[in-house]
Amino acid sequence: MDEHRGTTPEIEERRVRLRPENDAVGTWLERLFDATSELVVFAIPALVLVVLFNSATLSGRTILTATGFVLVAAAVKRRTLAVGAEWPKTSTRLSVARLAYFNAVVVCGVALPGLVGVATGGGPALLLPTAFVVGAVGAGLFPPLVATLGR
């Protein structure tokens, strides 16, 4: 055992050895996880509000908004969906932008389906897909908006 590092030569060899790359499914799952964690962390204020209202309708809309957002964000991160710009890296300034933007997307995904339902006289079959589309469009517009406004 190396007294200076507290490891054995076998452990050091494993640390140096290159890890195999993920296959397509593994990469897709990584991007889904990244997008989900990013949305959940930055949209905590909106998610807490939905929980406080304790409404199954709002919860359903929130879940579908998040699902649409995460699927599109993961596709943009993986570069299987081109939206005009890459998914922005994280920085202090962009963290503030993410906080504002992601919460706005979640709030729109909760509120807009109700407004669409009232305006069109549509039933519940229209409300949940609208929430999904709000999340998907919200994620798709984020990278080009950041690119346009500057990092």
Buried (B, 14 or more C-beta within 10 A) or exposed (E): EEEEEEEEEEEEEEEEEEEEEEEEEEBBEBBBEBBBEBBEEBBBEBBEBBEEEEEEBBBBBBBBBBBBBBBBBBBBBBEEBEBEBEBBEEEEEBEEBBBEBBBEBBBBBBBBBBEBBEEEEBEEEEBBBBBBBBBBBBBBBBBEBBBEEEE
